[in-house]
Structure formats: structure tokens, C-alpha cells
Amino acid sequence: MSAKVTVIHWFRKGLRVHDNPALVKAIDGAIKRKAYLRPIFMLDPGIVKWMTVGANRWRFLQETLADLDKNLRKLNTRLYVVRGNPKDHFPKLFEKWNVQLITFEHDIEPYSVKRDQILLKDAERFNVEVMIEYSLTVFNPELVIKKNKGSVPMTFQKFLSVASELKVPQPAENPNKVPKSCEPELDDLEEKSIDCYNVPTLKQMGVSVEELSKASKFPGGETEALRRMTDTMKQVDYVCKFEKPNTAPNSLEPSTTVLSPYLKFGALSVRLFYHEIKLAYKGRKHSQPPVSLEAQVIWREFYYCVGSATPNFDRMVGNRICAQIPWVHNQTYLDAWKNGMTGYPFIDAIMRQLKQEGWIHHLARHAVACFLTRGDLWINWEEGQKVFEEYLLDADWALNAGNWMWLSASAFFHQYFRVYSPIAFGKKTDSQADNLGFIDIHNLFIEP
């Protein structure tokens, strides 16, 4: 056991230095206690049992962790990557490092909630103080529900109305630099291998580089996230006139911000992004919810809030808000859709872009989701959710489930007869056939 006490900050989704109140609490706590500081990230094998993660998202995570380590070193500390299940490792770390305080960001996903409940019990057993901060969303879902008299706002407009009555938290100040005295001594593992807590390579994470077709179009990390946000905010006219339905699903030059992967991993603070949007709006005429840029943040808040309070939110059975629809099971059709082999060029191009790049425009997502479910194949939205979960860089549990329920007319939206034509919609939105670069139109799978 370390003779000196240790403070841990546990990075989970908030993989950034800016607007990270839990990290600030950890650094300040270490300085106040004259303790060691260890900012950690756990490569938890339980996550990949709970959800499927494709090669592109693994790469994005690895790049994000490497960038986080770089930014932490500017504060005179570093990232310690611990490999293993939190429930197995935290009791050992609490004892070995003589931990007195642990800080982390609150999460709402079912796996995370169960994991954190175990952590809280272990912390109590080892007499470790726990500080939990709310910075995953602009509005704390618990406060939204409380403000709505204990019930979940079930429409976007209702959520917007309730949230408008809440105070919007300001982003946290940047953390102080860490004094030399907070640098930990080597533990038993570091004495055997000095790089044991280093950010792993893709190979060490078990990801085959062969699965990655080319260089990432969207590099991971806080540095890239802030650059993209800054570049977007410089385009004040674009920000103020932004209307989501009027953006184009053109794979060559995305017409949206493509900040969603950075928000998903917390490489970009959603609170900072929200405040930057409001600053751009100040004194200017701008678009309004539900299609404005501000509204895209609020949609995220809405799904997080509903998902946090709805058991079985990511499935049909046992989900009180989801229509119970007798979907058809057809593995051949599902495989054709997943692999971009349906015979519909626009649909196939989108699915192949998804697999290759890990990102597709929101209208493209609408088109393929409608095609799989109520529009053409009549396959359960949960199957589409799994595919998006695997391939999307920005696959976010609450948003993924919520959007699939919406697009399949299972919840939130019930005009099931309004469908996207897999032919006419493609011609309308991609009239120059830019998307078709992702397929060989002479080698299409026509008939399952």
C-alpha cells in the first residue's frame, strides 16, 4: 500500500480537460490533501459484452485517449489506462494506492448505472469519498423530471418548455496545473513494466488494422473537437440560419457540423457547445427549434432524459412507451440491408458509407431506418439499432434507441404512412449521385 493517499479521477465519457468539473474536483482535492493524483480510464471488457463496437469506433476511442493523455501532460499529470472490469479492479486499486477520494461524471446508461452502484458500495467499504458531477448533458435529467412534477416530458416541445425554466449551468473553469508533489510513486505493476498504464495501441486493444479501410475522416480527440467547434462558430451566418432538414446528405462534404462523435465520447463539452451557439445567436435573427442548431442539442437532452427514466428503453418488449409491433424476422433481408446489397443504389451506398467511415448524414439515417422497418422490409428496429451501434462513431445509447423508435413509428412519432422512397428520396437529395461512389452499381444484389 502507498504510504501517501491518492485521489482518482475516473474518465468514462467525459474524455476531455475543458469543462470537466469532476476532474477539477480531483485536482483540487489532491492539492488540498497533499495527495497523489491518478486520472484513470478503464478498458472494461463488460462494455463490449453489453454493446457491439466496430473498428472505426475503437480507433476513434484510441485517438481520443491518446489526445487526452497529451492534454493531461500539459497539466503535469497523465492518463493511466487500467485494463479490466471496474468491479474487480477498484477494490484492489483502493487498497494498493491508498485512495481517499474518487471523482467521476454521472451517466444514465443501464450498464453504467449498475457499474456505479457497485463502485459506491466498494467505496463505502474502503472508506473512499465519492464526488459525482453532472456534465454529460446541459440539463440534469433528474432536475428536468423533478421540474415536471416527477414525470418525464414525453414530447420535444414539452421538454423544451420544462428545460427553459431551468438555469443553464456555465462550463467549468479549466483545471489548475498539478504540482510535482502530486505525481505518484511507481506501483508494483509500474516497477515491472513502466508503460503498463500507457494508452494502448489498436493492436493491443484487439482491433485488426485490416478492418480499417483508410485513414480516419474524423480523427478522435479533444483537440480536434475544439478545432471543429471553433471553425463552425466562425461561420456565424451558418450557425444562425442552420435548419437540419435543409442540410444535404452528401458524403463527400458533410453539410452538418459532424460534432456528434465528439459529444458522444465527451471529447467536446455539450455545455460549452450550447453556450457557444447561444453566444452566436445573441442580437441576431436565427432559426428556431425543432430544426435549429440549438435544437439539435436539445434533442440530445430529450432522449437522454427519456432514456434515463424508461426501463428497457433500447428494446420493444417491456418498454412502456414503445408500440408492440409484429415485425417480421428475415435474416437474408437483414444481411442484405446491413451489407449494402439490397439492390437500391441509394440505400446500399449509405450502408457502405456507414461501414467504411462510421458516419452518415441524419437524412441518410432516416432513409435506411425507414427502409428496414415500416417502409419496406418490416424488420424490427432493434436489429437496425444493433447495426448502428456497431458502425457509427457517434453511437450513443439513448439517441440510438430513441431515434430508431421514432423512425420506425414505434414511439414519439406515429405517422407510419409517411415513408421515404428508397428511389425518389435518393434522387431528390443526391441528384448528382455523389453517394454512389461507395458502390459498384454494376454488381448489385437485387433479389434476396
WODA-V634028 format. One record per backbone hydrogen bond with DSSP energy under -1.0 kcal/mol. NH is the residue of the N-H (numbers start at 0). CO is the residue of the C=O. Records with the same first field share a line. If there is no record, write none. Layout:
NH=CO  CO
//
This chain:
1=95
5=97
6=35
7=100
8=37
9=102
10=39
14=12  264
15=13
23=19
24=20
25=21
26=22
27=23
28=24
29=25
30=26
31=27
32=28
34=29
35=4
36=181
37=6
39=8
40=79
42=81
43=41
46=43
49=45
50=46
53=389
57=53
58=54
59=55
60=56
61=57
62=58
63=59
64=60
65=61
66=62
67=63
68=64
69=65
70=66
71=67
72=68
74=71
75=72
76=71
79=38
80=196
81=40
83=42
87=84
88=84
89=85
92=88
93=89
94=90
95=91
96=92
98=93
99=5
100=5
101=128
102=7
103=130
105=132
112=108
113=109
114=110
115=111
116=112
117=113
118=114
119=115
120=116
121=117
122=118
123=119
124=120
125=121
126=123
127=122
128=99
130=101
132=103
143=139
144=140
145=141
146=142
147=143
148=145
149=144
150=147
158=154
159=155
160=156
161=157
162=158
163=159
164=161
165=162
177=74
181=178
182=179
190=186
192=188
195=192
197=194
204=200
205=202
206=201
210=207
211=208
224=220
225=221
226=222
227=223
228=224
229=225
230=226
231=227
232=228
233=229
234=231
235=233
238=234
239=235
240=236
241=237
243=290
245=242
246=243
249=247
262=258
263=259
264=260
266=261
267=261
272=268
273=269
274=270
275=271
276=272
277=273
278=274
279=275
280=276
281=277
283=280
286=239
290=287
295=291
297=293
298=294
299=295
300=296
301=297
302=298
303=299
304=300
305=301
306=302
307=303
312=309
314=311
318=315
321=318
322=409
324=322
326=324
327=377
333=329
334=330
335=331
336=332
337=333
338=334
339=336
340=335
347=343
348=344
349=345
350=346
351=347
352=348
353=349
354=350
355=351
356=352
357=353
364=360
365=361
366=362
367=363
368=364
369=365
370=366
371=367
372=368
374=369
376=370
377=372
378=371
382=379
384=380
385=381
386=382
387=383
388=384
389=385
390=386
391=387
392=357
394=391
399=395
400=396
401=397
402=398
403=399
404=400
405=401
406=402
407=403
408=405
409=404
410=404
412=410
415=413
417=414
418=416
424=420
426=422
427=423
428=424
429=425
432=429
436=433
437=434
438=435
442=439
//
